[in-house]
Amino acid sequence: MSSEYTASLRQHIQQLGLNQLVLGLSGGLDSMVLLELCHQLTQSCAIKLKAVYIHHGLSANADQWADFCQQQCLTRHIAFEMQKVQLNPAANIEAQARAARYSALAAFVVSPQTALLTAHHADDQLETLLLALKRGAGPAGLSGIAALQPFASGWLLRPLLEFSREQLEVFAQQQLLEWIEDESNNDSRFDRNFLRLQVMPLLQQRWPAFRQNALRSVSHIQQQQQFVEKQLQQLLPTVMHGAELDLKLLITQDLATQKLLVRRWLALKGLNPSADWLERFFSELMGAKADAQPLLELDAYQIRRFANKAYITQVTEAPQAGVFLELKPGQQLNTITGQFLLNRENMGTPLLITNDPLYLVFGLFSLPFKPAGERQSKELKQWLKLWSIPPWQRLQLPVLVQNNQVVAVLGVASNASQEQATAFIDWQKS
């Protein structure tokens, strides 16, 4: 019977060339079933297996649960490790615990041949669908829990998604498995528990095939979402200029496709905007006048517009403008924007005008500059405008000054070749 439960896992192991499995073990029914299935599976193949218990510190019984999980692994000769995470009681505990759990487990998935296993089952999938409907989620949210997805340096597998909790309980009883019951599972203040304890029994009583039919809908949505994602993946590069979104190219698409492409572009940074925020993007950013510089905030990022392109920038502290920091040979200088080191070996480079001190400065754009290959000198601000460097980026540019003249804008231009400038100064962005 265990082969029925491990069929999809065996297939993924073969297709992905996996040699190590990391099991997120809680000690509950679901994870103990998966532990036993993995134990039986690894007896017949050369796959390393490790179980990891994440200690959230939310229950007074957490230490006992950790000991239980460790003992169960010792009995089966399975490697075991416990990781403690810190949570903020004032924040959303459910979401926070989930994020902390996956963050801790990611440290164990260190190669493309490693997969994290979690014991999500069909009931979890249905609860996720209902919660997505409550939030008003789009197709991506309604597609539910993925059976396979990239994770950390490897993969995340959920091999039990096809089976209900009732089926897992039957298997556990047949195998004489032990498991623990988390008292918080009976607390209806948590949304998932409310669905599990009060909503789902009514739905199943009224419509016995509700779970099966809803999960079939999830499967359909997943297939369509995979198709859409594949199309967007091919289309997005055609409306981008480097890392920026080219708004002139974007508006050549129909409005529905524009919205999907903006979402896909933001997803490159892990951003998932609300429908209201997306409407602001089109009205305030795309609808702005050509000379305007609109700014939208989304999580820890700022989305800006400049020269018909949309930029995603992190919220960072700007370096202090107009302060001259002397660069001395062999002495490392640390700033908000990075680390700088003057090379002794290249002191004879044409970058130097004289043997006078060399200074690093930010935000001083009135000094004269004559880049290599140009016929005349202009104020630095004129060059920056000519080069179409966005205003917010100009304040972050490291400028080398000697005798009150600009000799290089690191990463952009110098009065010698750019190769000489980078050889003259070791510059490592933070």
MOPE-V462166 format. One record per backbone hydrogen bond with DSSP energy under -1.0 kcal/mol. NH is the residue of the N-H (numbers start at 0). CO is the residue of the C=O. E is the energy in kcal/mol with one decimal. If there is no record, write none. Layout:
nh={NH,NH}
co={CO,CO}
e={E,E}
This chain:
nh={3,5,9,10,11,12,13,14,15,17,18,19,20,21,22,23,24,24,31,32,33,34,35,36,37,38,39,40,41,43,46,47,49,50,51,52,54,61,64,65,66,67,68,69,70,71,72,73,74,75,76,77,80,82,84,90,95,96,97,98,99,100,101,102,103,104,105,107,108,109,113,114,115,116,117,121,124,125,126,127,128,129,130,131,132,133,134,136,141,142,143,148,150,152,153,154,155,156,157,160,162,167,168,169,170,171,172,173,174,176,179,184,185,186,189,193,194,195,196,197,198,199,202,203,204,205,206,209,212,213,214,215,216,217,218,219,220,221,222,223,224,225,226,227,228,229,230,231,232,233,234,235,237,238,239,240,243,244,245,246,249,250,251,252,257,258,259,260,261,262,263,264,265,266,268,269,270,277,278,279,280,281,282,283,285,291,295,297,300,301,302,303,304,305,308,309,310,312,314,321,324,326,329,330,332,334,338,339,340,342,346,348,351,358,359,360,368,371,373,377,379,380,381,382,383,384,385,386,387,388,392,393,395,396,398,399,400,401,404,405,406,407,408,409,411,412,414,420,421,422,423,424,425,427,429}
co={0,1,5,6,7,8,9,10,11,12,112,112,47,114,49,116,22,51,27,28,29,30,31,32,33,34,35,36,37,40,44,18,20,78,22,80,82,58,60,61,62,63,64,65,66,67,68,69,70,71,73,72,50,52,54,87,91,92,93,94,95,96,97,98,99,100,101,104,105,107,110,19,154,21,156,162,120,121,122,123,124,125,126,127,128,129,130,131,137,138,140,155,153,108,150,113,148,115,146,157,159,163,164,165,166,167,168,169,170,171,26,181,182,183,186,189,190,191,192,193,193,194,198,199,200,201,202,206,208,209,210,211,212,213,214,215,216,217,218,219,220,221,222,223,224,225,226,227,228,229,230,231,234,235,236,243,240,309,238,307,245,246,248,249,253,254,255,256,257,258,259,260,261,262,265,266,265,273,274,275,276,277,278,279,280,288,302,300,297,312,295,310,293,308,305,244,303,301,299,361,359,357,341,327,339,337,427,332,425,423,343,345,348,400,324,398,377,413,370,368,366,364,378,378,379,380,381,382,384,383,389,389,392,393,360,407,358,404,401,367,399,399,412,397,408,408,406,416,417,418,419,420,340,338,336}
e={-1.2,-1.6,-2.8,-2.0,-2.2,-2.4,-1.9,-2.7,-2.7,-1.6,-2.6,-1.6,-3.0,-2.8,-3.1,-2.5,-1.0,-2.3,-2.3,-2.1,-2.0,-2.3,-2.2,-2.4,-2.6,-2.4,-2.5,-2.3,-2.8,-1.4,-2.0,-2.4,-2.3,-2.8,-3.0,-2.6,-3.4,-1.5,-2.4,-2.3,-2.2,-2.4,-2.6,-2.4,-2.4,-2.4,-1.9,-2.4,-2.3,-1.0,-1.1,-2.9,-1.9,-2.8,-2.3,-1.9,-2.6,-3.0,-1.9,-2.4,-2.5,-2.3,-2.3,-2.1,-2.1,-2.4,-1.9,-1.8,-1.2,-1.1,-1.9,-1.9,-3.0,-3.3,-1.9,-2.9,-1.9,-2.1,-2.3,-2.3,-1.9,-2.2,-2.4,-2.0,-2.2,-2.0,-1.6,-2.6,-2.5,-1.2,-1.3,-1.5,-1.9,-1.7,-2.7,-1.8,-2.6,-3.4,-2.2,-1.1,-1.9,-2.0,-2.4,-2.1,-2.1,-2.5,-2.3,-2.2,-2.1,-2.8,-2.6,-2.1,-1.5,-1.8,-1.5,-2.3,-2.2,-2.7,-3.1,-2.2,-1.4,-3.4,-2.1,-2.9,-1.9,-2.4,-3.2,-2.5,-2.6,-2.8,-2.5,-1.5,-1.8,-2.1,-2.0,-2.0,-2.6,-2.7,-2.0,-2.3,-2.9,-2.4,-1.8,-2.6,-2.8,-1.9,-2.1,-2.7,-2.4,-1.3,-2.0,-3.0,-1.3,-2.0,-1.1,-2.8,-1.6,-2.1,-2.5,-1.9,-2.1,-1.9,-1.1,-1.9,-2.4,-2.2,-1.8,-2.6,-2.5,-2.2,-2.3,-2.6,-2.5,-2.2,-1.8,-1.9,-1.9,-2.1,-1.8,-1.7,-1.9,-1.6,-2.2,-3.0,-2.5,-1.6,-2.5,-2.5,-2.0,-3.7,-3.3,-2.1,-1.0,-2.4,-1.0,-2.6,-2.8,-3.0,-2.0,-3.0,-2.7,-2.9,-2.4,-2.3,-3.3,-2.8,-2.7,-2.6,-1.7,-2.1,-1.5,-1.8,-1.7,-2.8,-2.9,-2.5,-2.3,-3.0,-2.0,-2.3,-2.4,-2.4,-1.4,-1.3,-2.5,-1.8,-2.3,-2.5,-1.3,-2.2,-1.0,-1.4,-1.2,-1.1,-2.1,-3.0,-2.7,-2.7,-1.3,-2.4,-2.7,-1.2,-3.8,-2.0,-2.7,-2.0,-2.6,-1.9,-2.4,-1.7,-2.0,-1.8,-2.9,-2.4,-1.8}
